[in-house]
Amino acid sequence: MSQSATGRFADYGRPRRVEGGLKARSTRGAIGRSWWSRRFLEVLESFALGTRLTRGRSYARAGQVVRLDIAPGAVTAVVQGSRPRPYDVHIGLPPFPAELWDRVEAELAAQAFFSARLLAGDLPAELEELFAAAGAPLFPAAVDELTQRCSCPDFAVPCKHLAATFYLLAEAFDADPFALLHWRGRARAELLDRLRSLRAAATGVTPVSATEDAATDADAADLTPVGAARVLAALPQAPLAEAVDRFWLPPVPLPDRPPSLATGPDLLLRQLGPPAPAIGGPGLLERLRRAYRAFGG
């Protein structure tokens, strides 16, 4: 089909208004607040999708996405366009095989820093490097790793409906960072239970499963510890009189030296954030990151 015909499809008309659609929380400017959502959009823009993505920003903010579901390897959405029937959107990214997840989980459990942050509900920025070193990069390295399909008649990839889904997906990662890992093949409860088991095997502490943890939360929601307190709450307690001689000892065995994490040459770029749009924006950041890694290698 000619480019002019594709353009006519793209400009078919104003989208039909949706009641109760999923609206992007960002009303103007960039979309994505966390490092993982911004990084996801930066990667997409590095594939020369930046100008195409902006076509869907108004759709995302207007609430044209009716439904968004994230499953291992597949994101599906329903997006209302200008025609009566909404369009079906599919974005595929291969999930990691079980043996690769086993290697990643072993690496995560081996470093208390990662286990504590994940159990507290956070994804530290260093996680990206750990996954890459384990042979499981969190984000696609090339656009052909993504399967993009939409039932609309527009042949552009991504079309407005796919682009709107990408933006809503980035905000879904903001709301739940584990959604990114779920897309890559590991649900939150399964990952945390696995980390607890691996840490317990190393420390001798009986783990509390995510299911048992959730049941406890339901019984005493206002008393649930958070952050580091949540991790320490699972440790065995003893009367003070019986523990005075051990008061200043660590509650779990510590390594001979603090764990260290090797950082790549692009650490400074991650800390500075994307440059201004006038000099290239996130796309320039991704190109600089690749150059730094090439020089550092």
ABEGO torsion letter per residue (X at the ends): XBAAAAAAAAAAEBBBBBBGBBBBABABEBBEABAAAAAAAAAAAAAGAAAAAAAAAAAAAAGABABBBBBBGBBBBBBBBABABBBBBBBBBBBBBAAAAAAAAAAAAABAAAAAAAAAGBBBAAAAAAAAAAGBBABBABAAABBBBBABABABOBBAAAAAAAAAAAAAAAABAAAAAAAAGBBAAAAAAAAAAAAAAAAGBBBBBAAAAAAAAAABAAABBBEAAAAAAABBBBBAAAAAAAAABBABBBBABBBBBBBBAAAAAAAAEBBBAAAGEAAAAAAAAAAAAAAAX
